[in-house]
Amino acid sequence: MKERGILNGILYPADPGSVDFLLSRADGEIIPVEVGVGRKSKGQLKKAIKRYKSNYGILVSKRSQIIEKEGNVIQIPLTTFSFI
């Protein structure tokens, strides 16, 4: 992995076209996160989930109104994510 860590627990993938950032849990699991204000595809997120062998990924979107889980993707409204 060639990810760069800026803050403890937050990593940025070195690959262009990848997810926006990665969260590193205390147990070492990597959680891919994709953030978007427009319509976002889950394609990048699903590739990152597979690449990092994650149990799930997070899609933060302005278009989402509620927190919901579809398969291994958790969608979170942008306004909710800003409070985390």
C-alpha positions as CSV (number, residue, x, y, z in Angstrom):
1,M,0.0,0.0,0.0
2,K,1.3,3.5,-0.9
3,E,-1.3,5.4,1.1
4,R,-0.3,8.6,2.8
5,G,-1.4,9.3,6.4
6,I,-2.1,12.9,7.2
7,L,-3.9,12.5,10.5
8,N,-3.8,9.5,12.8
9,G,-6.4,7.1,11.4
10,I,-7.0,9.0,8.2
11,L,-5.2,7.9,5.0
12,Y,-5.3,9.2,1.4
13,P,-5.0,6.6,-1.4
14,A,-2.0,7.3,-3.7
15,D,-3.9,6.0,-6.8
16,P,-5.7,8.7,-8.8
17,G,-9.4,7.8,-9.4
18,S,-9.6,6.0,-6.1
19,V,-11.9,6.9,-3.1
20,D,-11.6,10.2,-1.4
21,F,-10.0,8.9,1.8
22,L,-9.6,5.8,4.0
23,L,-10.3,5.4,7.7
24,S,-8.1,3.1,9.7
25,R,-9.8,1.5,12.7
26,A,-7.9,0.5,15.8
27,D,-8.1,-3.1,14.8
28,G,-6.3,-2.3,11.5
29,E,-9.4,-2.6,9.3
30,I,-9.4,0.0,6.5
31,I,-12.8,1.7,5.7
32,P,-13.0,3.4,2.3
33,V,-14.9,6.6,2.1
34,E,-16.3,8.4,-1.0
35,V,-17.8,11.9,-0.6
36,G,-19.8,13.6,-3.3
37,V,-22.2,16.5,-3.7
38,G,-23.7,15.2,-7.0
39,R,-24.8,11.8,-8.2
40,K,-22.1,9.3,-7.1
41,S,-21.5,5.9,-8.4
42,K,-20.6,3.1,-6.0
43,G,-18.1,1.7,-8.4
44,Q,-15.0,3.3,-6.9
45,L,-16.1,2.4,-3.5
46,K,-16.8,-1.2,-4.3
47,K,-13.4,-1.5,-5.9
48,A,-11.8,-0.1,-2.8
49,I,-13.8,-2.4,-0.5
50,K,-12.4,-5.3,-2.4
51,R,-8.8,-4.0,-2.6
52,Y,-8.5,-3.3,1.1
53,K,-10.6,-6.4,2.1
54,S,-13.0,-4.2,4.0
55,N,-16.3,-5.4,5.5
56,Y,-18.0,-2.2,4.3
57,G,-17.4,1.2,2.8
58,I,-19.1,4.6,3.4
59,L,-20.7,6.8,0.7
60,V,-21.3,10.3,1.9
61,S,-23.7,12.1,-0.4
62,K,-25.7,15.4,-0.5
63,R,-28.4,13.5,-2.3
64,S,-28.9,10.9,0.5
65,Q,-31.6,11.9,3.0
66,I,-31.3,9.0,5.4
67,I,-28.6,6.6,6.6
68,E,-29.1,3.3,4.8
69,K,-27.1,0.2,4.1
70,E,-27.2,-1.6,0.7
71,G,-25.0,-4.7,0.7
72,N,-21.6,-3.6,2.0
73,V,-22.1,0.1,1.3
74,I,-23.4,2.5,4.0
75,Q,-24.9,5.7,2.6
76,I,-24.8,8.7,4.9
77,P,-26.2,12.2,4.2
78,L,-23.6,14.9,4.0
79,T,-25.2,16.9,6.8
80,T,-25.1,13.9,9.1
81,F,-21.5,13.1,8.2
82,S,-20.5,16.7,9.1
83,F,-21.5,16.0,12.7
84,I,-19.4,12.9,13.1
